[in-house]
């Protein structure tokens, strides 16, 4: 008996977009938190915070991109909240809507982490 390892998932593009929209903003936040903090000694030595600002900009862009992917998926699914029904459409609407809200939250948190970089010197 042979097993076929190829499994066809009919809506794999939608599933990929849902998980991208839901997981990319928190991953961008964690990248921002760790990388910007790790680059502070380098920015202090160079007396320039451009590298830290670049990390914040990349992280913010990734969070916004995740939100746009979730928004586009939510628009394609009907742009409504699922009313408790199950199935593919309910899952898609719920995950896409949650992805949009998650992206907004983490984009705001990244901006909040970015503000001190404008005010404080990296050596402080």
N, C-alpha and C positions, 0 to 999 in steps of 0.2 A: 504494500500500500504506500503510495507516494503522497507526500504533502506538498501542496503548492504554497510557497512562501509569499507569493504576490497577493496582497489583499487590496481590492479596490474599494476605496471609500468615496461614495458619490459626491459628498459635499466637503471634500478635504480643503478646498480653497477658503470656504466660509469658516471652517473650524480653525484653520491657520490664522485667518484675520481676527477671529474672536480672541484667541489666546494672545496674539500680538497686541491687540488693543487693550487687553486686560493686564498683561504682565510687563509690557515695555515701560510704562510710566514708573512703577515701583523699582524696576531694575535701573532705570535712569536716575532715580533718586539715590539709590544705594551707590551707584557709580559716582555720582556727584559728591556724596558725603565722604566716601573713602578717598577718592582721587584728589579732590580739592584739599582735603586735610593733609594728605601725604605730600602735596606739592608746596605747602607753605614754607618749609625750610629752604627749598630751592628758590622760591620767589623772594624770600628774605635775603638769601645770599646774592641774588642778582639785582636786588632792589627794584624789582619790577613785578607787578602782579598780573601781567598780561596772560601768563600761562593759567593762572587760577581762573581768570575771567573766561578764558577759552573753554575750560572744563565745565564751568557753569553754563555757558552758551550751548555746548554740545549736549549736555544733560537736559536742558530746557527744550532743545530742539527734538530730542528723542521722545520726551514726554508728550510734546505737542503732536509729533508724528503718530505715536500710539493712540492718542485721542482722535486724530483724524481718521485713522484706520477704523477705530470703533464707531465713530460718527458715520462714516460711509457705510459700514455694515448695518448700523441701526437704520439708516435711511433706506437701504435696500430691503430691509425686513418689514417696512411699513411705518417706521418712526412712531411706534406706540409702545407703551409698556405692556408686557404680557399680563393678561387678566387672571393668571393662575392656571391657565391651560398648559398641559404638558406638550411634549413632542418637539420636533425640530424647530418650529417657528417660535414657540415659547422660549426655548433655550436660547435661540439666536437673539431675540429681542431683549431678554434679561441680561445676557452676557455683554451684548453690545452697549446697552444703556449703562450697565455697571462700569464698563470700560471707559465710557465718556466721563462719568462722574469721577472715576479713579484718576483719569488723566488730568482733569481740572484740579483735583486735590493735590496731586504730586507736582504739577506745574507751579501751583502757588507756593508749595513748600520749597521748591527749588529756587524760586524768586526770593523767598524769605531768607534762604541761606546765602543768596547772592548779594543781598543788600549790604551786609557788613564788609564785603570785599571792596565796596566803593568808599566806605567810611574809614575803615581801619587800615593801618599799614601792615603788611605781612609780618613784620618783625615784632609787632605788639602782642 
